[in-house]
């Protein structure tokens, strides 16, 4: 099981002031609102409702995944909305928060 937080931090380091708060999590502020991001482990290559529940319990409100090796099910995206977890690929995150 490896992680994806390192390369993600490299992508956003000059664009978003952030703090790593856990093995797979980081936090940043945008427009005065605190955001907590979770990046999946490689064994979480399919984002499903179990992963969303875990992310919610960890206190994250954004799950960002690389489309090169990971995908999110429609069920997970919908479940995330009900729990206040925004599920998005890296490109969508960069367009929304780092542009």
N, C-alpha and C positions, 0 to 999 in steps of 0.2 A: 504494500500500500504506500504510494507516494503522494506528494502533495503538489498543489498548483499555486500556492500563495506567492512563492518567490517570483516567478515570471510575471504574475499579475502585478505585484508591487513594482517591478521594473517598468511595466507599461504605464503605470499611473504616477510614478514618483515625481515627475515634473509638472503634473497636471492637477493632482489632488493631494492636499495636505492630509495625511492619514496616520493612524497608529495601529500597529499590529496588536491585537488583544487576545489572541489565542492561536493555536496551531494552524487553523484554517480560517481565521477571522480577522477583519480589520474594521476600524471605525473612522468616519470622517463626518464633517459638518457641511451642509449645503443649505444656503439660505436660512441659517439659524436652526436648522433641524438636524439632529444627529441620526446618522445612518450607520447600520452595522451590516457588513457584508460577509457572507459565508462562501468559500470556494470548496467544491467537492473534492474528496479523495478519489483516486483512480478507481477504487472498488465501488464507488457511487456513480459509475458511468451512465446509469439510467436513473435520472431524477424521478422518483416516484413519491407517493404520498408518505411513505415511511421516512424518506429523506427530508421532506418538507416538515413533518412533525418534529424531527430531530432539530432541524434548523430553527424552528419556532421556539422550541424549548431552550435552545442556546441563547435566544434573545436577538437573533439576526432578523432584519426586515428586508434584506435583499440576498438572493442566491444568484451568483454569477457563474456560468459554466462555459468552458471552451467547447465549441462545436466540433473540433477536430477529433475528440474522443468521447464526447458526452452528449446526451440528449435528454430533454425533459418531456414527460408524457403530458398529454392534455389534462388528465386527471390531476397531476401534480401542480400544474399551472393554476387550475381552477381551485384546488384545495389551498394553495398558497394564498390566493386572493382572500379566501375566507379567514385565514389566519394572519393576514397582514404581511405576508412574505411575497415580495415581488420576484418572480423567476425570470431571468433573462440571460441571453448569450452575451459573451464579452463585448461583441460589436455594438449591441444595443446599449449596454452599460456605458461604453465609451462615448457613444453619441449623446446620451442623455446627461451624463454626469461629468465627462472629461473633455467636452468640446469647447 
